[in-house]
Amino acid sequence: MLDAPSANLRLRDRPIDWLFIVVFSMFTITSLISDLLPTIGVDISHPSSNFFVNSNWWYAHDTDPLFMTPPAWMRIVTGLSAFVYMPFYVVLVVSLIRGWNAIQLPSVIYATMIASITGIIVFGVEFFGEPEWITPHPVKFLAFNLPYVVLPILLLIRMRKPLPFTRRF
């Protein structure tokens, strides 16, 4: 006789998932506000009266030259965030709240993709790439961007085994 599958833990018994819910909800907003603008060609290279453009300029003007004047390949990266990751974040947050174990494989795919793209390509260019793309303020750059590598890796660890919501972490 096969063992019955374990029941999912209630959300209150999965405290790490609260962290993920908050962080990935914020990632949803930042994908929509920050990554959408360069993807659709909005110029963020100078201050603006538009709050969203000015917010992106404030971040990028002294920290992230690659984001401020993105080449075509970087606009593909921001486009992935705006049009692929952002809807995934919504589904992920709902899955975390409801304990939908089917989010495991999409989470592994997402975490692997974003850790690779952000961690290797973007960080590699910003720290070791062409001089015009190297960040002049690495601490500010890391403060804003490191969560996009660290949290997906933690999510990957969280989703490492089948039926992730049957255990605390």
Secondary structure, DSSP 8 states (H G I E B T S, - for coil): ----------GGG-HHHHHHHHHHHHHHHHIIIIIHHHHTT---SS--SSHHHHHHHHHHTTT-HHHHS--HHHHHHHHHIIIIIHHHHHHHHHHHHHT-GGGHHHHHHHHHHHHHIIIIIIHHHHHHS-GGGS-S-HHHHHHHHTHHHHHHHHHHHHTSSSSGGGS--
